[in-house]
Amino acid sequence: MIDKIYEEDKTIRLPVLKLLFDKMLALFFLIFSIPITLIIFFAIAIESIFDHKNMGGFFHTETRISKGKRFKLIKFRILKPSKYEKYNKFPTTKTIKDVENQKDNLSITGKYLKKYGLDELPQLLNILKGDMTFVGPRPKPVAEYENQLRSGIEFRKNIRAGLTGPVQVMKGTDRSGQEEMQADIDYVNKCATLSSTQLLMEDIRILMKTLRTILKGSGE
């Protein structure tokens, strides 16, 4: 049984302090990560030159939901181009995450990007645009979001999606889908009840845990 406290019909207004922290941190990491980004561009380009099957763009965009609205989530391309084409042309019950979790579908560069979560780096631009926040429930694809709404799970329409969140720090551990859902709901409750300073400290705690998870290279 999933516990709920938040008011599902009420949009959660994130504190100005949290949003300001998001913008400043996203800008800092964008500048700090320029050398890493250039290396990623170089690796993708070299792989495309030597393996024509992996020839494709540097980025991949997906339609996701944040605060009940659609937006284009930006990622570095990690799949072989043919896998994106097959997924888009022949929709199945599999999600894009299911496709990305099959190692044979990944490019050589993509395997390393996924292992350390570096494929998500371009989403710093989504944060600067205001599509996302640094910490929050991860944005779902449209079909998954609509399925959750039909199941009575509505919190994602009331809060901005995050680059990382309570579920991401659970990577590499045994957990159920229900436990992941409860972790997201617990965070939404904190957004609705904690003070600006308390919520900022909670975000910093999750970001530090996320950093440790990335360094472990869980590859989820």
C-alpha positions as CSV (number, residue, x, y, z in Angstrom):
1,M,0.0,0.0,0.0
2,I,1.4,3.4,-1.0
3,D,1.1,6.1,1.5
4,K,-0.2,9.5,0.3
5,I,-0.3,12.8,2.2
6,Y,0.0,15.5,-0.5
7,E,-3.2,17.0,-2.0
8,E,-3.3,15.4,-5.5
9,D,-5.3,18.3,-7.0
10,K,-2.9,21.0,-5.8
11,T,0.1,22.2,-7.8
12,I,3.2,22.3,-5.6
13,R,5.0,25.6,-5.8
14,L,8.7,25.0,-5.4
15,P,10.5,27.6,-3.2
16,V,12.4,30.4,-4.9
17,L,15.5,29.3,-3.0
18,K,15.4,25.8,-4.6
19,L,14.8,27.2,-8.1
20,L,17.7,29.7,-7.7
21,F,20.0,26.9,-6.4
22,D,19.0,24.8,-9.5
23,K,19.9,27.6,-12.0
24,M,23.2,28.4,-10.3
25,L,24.3,24.8,-9.9
26,A,23.2,23.9,-13.5
27,L,25.2,26.8,-14.9
28,F,28.3,25.8,-12.8
29,F,28.2,22.2,-13.9
30,L,27.7,23.2,-17.6
31,I,30.8,25.3,-17.5
32,F,32.7,22.7,-15.3
33,S,31.8,19.9,-17.6
34,I,32.9,21.5,-20.9
35,P,36.0,19.3,-21.1
36,I,34.0,16.2,-20.5
37,T,31.4,17.2,-23.1
38,L,34.1,17.7,-25.7
39,I,35.6,14.3,-24.9
40,I,32.1,12.8,-25.3
41,F,31.6,14.6,-28.7
42,F,35.0,13.3,-29.8
43,A,34.3,9.7,-28.8
44,I,30.9,9.6,-30.5
45,A,32.4,11.2,-33.7
46,I,35.3,8.7,-33.8
47,E,33.0,5.8,-33.3
48,S,30.7,7.0,-36.1
49,I,33.7,7.3,-38.5
50,F,35.1,3.8,-37.8
51,D,31.7,2.0,-37.5
52,H,29.1,3.3,-39.9
53,K,26.4,1.3,-38.1
54,N,26.9,3.7,-35.2
55,M,26.8,6.9,-37.4
56,G,24.3,9.3,-36.0
57,G,23.8,12.5,-34.1
58,F,25.3,13.5,-30.8
59,F,22.0,13.9,-29.0
60,H,18.7,12.1,-28.5
61,T,15.5,13.8,-27.5
62,E,12.5,12.2,-25.9
63,T,9.0,13.6,-25.1
64,R,8.6,13.5,-21.3
65,I,6.2,14.9,-18.7
66,S,7.1,17.5,-16.1
67,K,4.4,19.2,-14.0
68,G,1.8,17.6,-16.3
69,K,3.2,19.2,-19.4
70,R,5.2,17.7,-22.3
71,F,8.8,18.8,-23.0
72,K,11.8,17.6,-24.9
73,L,14.3,15.9,-22.6
74,I,17.8,16.0,-24.0
75,K,20.3,13.2,-23.7
76,F,23.5,12.1,-25.3
77,R,22.9,9.4,-27.8
78,I,23.8,6.0,-26.3
79,L,21.9,3.6,-28.6
80,K,22.9,2.4,-32.0
81,P,20.8,4.5,-34.4
82,S,19.1,1.4,-35.8
83,K,17.7,0.7,-32.3
84,Y,16.1,4.1,-32.1
85,E,14.6,3.7,-35.5
86,K,13.2,0.3,-34.7
87,Y,11.8,1.5,-31.4
88,N,10.1,4.5,-33.0
89,K,8.8,2.6,-36.0
90,F,7.6,-0.5,-34.2
91,P,6.2,0.6,-30.8
92,T,6.0,-2.3,-28.3
93,T,5.2,-2.6,-24.6
94,K,8.9,-2.0,-23.9
95,T,9.8,1.5,-22.8
96,I,12.9,3.3,-24.1
97,K,14.5,2.5,-20.7
98,D,14.0,-1.2,-21.4
99,V,15.7,-0.8,-24.8
100,E,18.6,1.1,-23.2
101,N,19.0,-1.6,-20.5
102,Q,19.9,-4.2,-23.1
103,K,23.7,-3.8,-23.6
104,D,23.6,-5.2,-27.1
105,N,21.6,-2.1,-28.1
106,L,24.2,0.4,-26.9
107,S,27.0,1.9,-28.8
108,I,30.5,1.5,-27.4
109,T,30.5,5.1,-26.2
110,G,27.0,4.6,-25.0
111,K,27.9,1.8,-22.6
112,Y,30.3,4.0,-20.8
113,L,28.0,7.0,-20.8
114,K,25.2,4.9,-19.3
115,K,27.4,3.2,-16.7
116,Y,28.3,6.6,-15.1
117,G,25.0,8.4,-16.0
118,L,26.8,10.9,-18.3
119,D,24.2,10.5,-21.0
120,E,22.0,12.6,-18.7
121,L,24.4,15.6,-18.7
122,P,22.6,17.6,-21.4
123,Q,19.6,17.8,-19.1
124,L,21.4,20.7,-17.4
125,L,20.0,22.7,-20.3
126,N,16.5,21.4,-19.4
127,I,17.0,22.8,-15.9
128,L,18.2,26.2,-17.1
129,K,15.1,26.3,-19.4
130,G,12.8,25.6,-16.5
131,D,11.6,22.2,-17.8
132,M,13.1,20.4,-14.8
133,T,14.6,20.8,-11.4
134,F,17.8,19.2,-10.0
135,V,16.0,17.0,-7.5
136,G,12.5,15.6,-8.0
137,P,10.7,12.6,-9.5
138,R,12.2,11.6,-12.8
139,P,10.1,12.6,-15.8
140,K,8.1,9.8,-17.4
141,P,7.5,9.2,-21.0
142,V,3.9,10.1,-22.1
143,A,2.5,6.6,-22.2
144,E,3.9,5.7,-18.7
145,Y,2.6,9.0,-17.3
146,E,-0.9,8.4,-18.7
147,N,-0.9,4.8,-17.4
148,Q,-0.1,6.2,-13.9
149,L,-2.9,8.7,-14.2
150,R,-5.4,6.0,-15.1
151,S,-4.2,4.0,-12.0
152,G,-4.9,7.0,-9.8
153,I,-1.3,8.1,-9.4
154,E,-1.4,11.8,-10.1
155,F,1.5,13.5,-8.2
156,R,3.6,13.9,-11.4
157,K,1.1,16.4,-12.8
158,N,1.6,18.7,-9.9
159,I,5.4,18.9,-9.5
160,R,8.4,19.7,-11.7
161,A,10.4,16.6,-12.7
162,G,14.0,16.2,-11.6
163,L,17.4,15.3,-13.0
164,T,17.9,13.1,-10.0
165,G,15.7,12.1,-7.1
166,P,15.1,9.6,-4.3
167,V,14.7,6.7,-6.7
168,Q,18.0,7.4,-8.5
169,V,20.0,7.1,-5.2
170,M,18.5,3.6,-4.9
171,K,20.3,2.4,-8.0
172,G,22.3,-0.8,-7.4
173,T,20.0,-1.9,-4.6
174,D,17.2,-4.4,-4.4
175,R,13.9,-2.5,-4.4
176,S,10.4,-3.0,-5.7
177,G,8.4,-0.7,-8.0
178,Q,6.2,0.2,-5.1
179,E,9.2,1.2,-3.0
180,E,10.3,3.5,-5.8
181,M,6.9,5.0,-6.0
182,Q,6.8,5.6,-2.3
183,A,10.2,7.2,-2.3
184,D,9.0,9.7,-4.9
185,I,5.8,10.4,-3.0
186,D,7.7,11.0,0.2
187,Y,9.8,13.6,-1.6
188,V,6.7,15.3,-3.0
189,N,5.4,15.4,0.6
190,K,8.6,17.1,1.7
191,C,8.3,19.7,-1.1
192,A,4.8,20.5,0.2
193,T,5.6,20.7,3.9
194,L,9.3,21.6,4.5
195,S,10.6,25.1,4.7
196,S,12.8,26.5,1.9
197,T,16.0,25.9,3.9
198,Q,14.9,22.4,5.0
199,L,14.1,21.4,1.4
200,L,17.4,22.8,0.1
201,M,19.3,20.7,2.7
202,E,17.3,17.6,1.6
203,D,18.2,18.3,-2.1
204,I,21.9,18.7,-1.2
205,R,21.7,15.4,0.7
206,I,20.2,13.6,-2.4
207,L,22.7,15.2,-4.7
208,M,25.6,14.0,-2.5
209,K,24.1,10.5,-2.6
210,T,23.6,10.7,-6.3
211,L,27.3,11.6,-6.8
212,R,28.3,8.5,-4.8
213,T,25.9,6.4,-6.9
214,I,27.4,7.7,-10.1
215,L,31.0,7.0,-9.0
216,K,30.0,3.4,-8.3
217,G,29.0,3.1,-11.9
218,S,25.8,1.0,-11.4
219,G,24.9,1.4,-15.0
220,E,21.1,1.4,-14.4
